[in-house]
């Protein structure tokens, strides 16, 4: 994980901290088909993996991607390393 600072966690538009974080995953749906293209089974989820975390601003509602962060637990680790809480 890269080094982070408090300014990365604040909104670039209004300077307020986020009120919500969203972990974004890659995903898809897979299904089988016969030679004529008719589905041969029910679709099933392809669970994927986390790709980034979005922050939603408390003040203005702006949403942005937190650089170098792929999981919600990484956000907690940042606040722990800064000695802060996000209240």
C-alpha positions in Angstrom: 0.0 0.0 0.0 1.3 3.5 -0.8 1.7 6.3 1.7 -1.4 8.5 2.2 -2.1 11.8 3.8 -5.1 13.5 5.3 -5.7 15.6 2.1 -6.3 12.5 0.0 -9.2 11.6 2.2 -10.9 15.1 1.9 -13.1 16.2 -1.0 -11.2 18.1 -3.7 -14.3 20.3 -4.3 -15.3 21.4 -0.8 -12.7 20.0 1.6 -15.2 18.0 3.7 -14.4 14.4 4.7 -16.3 11.4 3.1 -19.5 10.1 4.8 -19.4 6.8 2.9 -16.9 4.5 1.3 -17.8 2.0 -1.4 -15.7 -1.0 -2.4 -16.0 -1.7 -6.1 -15.5 -5.2 -7.4 -15.0 -6.7 -10.8 -17.7 -9.1 -11.6 -19.7 -10.7 -14.3 -22.2 -13.4 -15.2 -21.3 -16.6 -16.9 -23.5 -19.2 -18.5 -23.3 -22.2 -20.8 -24.9 -22.7 -24.2 -25.4 -25.5 -26.6 -24.2 -25.4 -30.2 -27.3 -23.5 -31.3 -26.7 -20.8 -28.7 -29.6 -21.9 -26.4 -28.6 -21.5 -22.7 -27.9 -24.9 -21.3 -27.9 -23.8 -17.6 -28.9 -20.9 -15.4 -26.5 -17.9 -15.3 -24.2 -17.9 -12.3 -22.3 -15.0 -10.7 -18.6 -14.7 -11.4 -17.5 -13.2 -8.1 -14.4 -11.3 -9.2 -12.1 -9.2 -6.9 -11.9 -5.7 -5.3 -10.6 -3.1 -7.8 -10.9 0.2 -5.9 -12.7 2.2 -3.2 -14.9 5.2 -3.9 -15.4 8.0 -1.3 -18.6 10.0 -1.2 -18.4 13.5 0.2 -20.4 14.5 3.3 -20.6 18.1 2.2 -21.4 18.2 -1.6 -22.0 14.6 -2.6 -19.0 14.4 -4.9 -17.6 10.9 -5.4 -13.9 10.1 -6.1 -11.6 7.1 -6.3 -9.1 6.8 -3.5 -5.7 6.3 -5.1 -3.9 3.0 -4.4 -6.7 1.7 -2.2 -8.6 -1.5 -3.2 -10.4 -2.5 -0.1 -12.4 -0.9 2.7 -10.0 -2.3 5.3 -7.2 -0.2 3.6 -9.2 2.9 4.6 -9.3 1.8 8.2 -5.5 1.2 8.1 -4.9 4.8 6.8 -6.9 6.3 9.6 -5.0 4.1 12.1 -1.7 5.2 10.7 -2.7 8.9 10.8 -4.0 8.4 14.4 -7.4 9.7 13.4 -11.0 8.6 13.3 -13.5 9.6 10.5 -16.3 11.0 12.7 
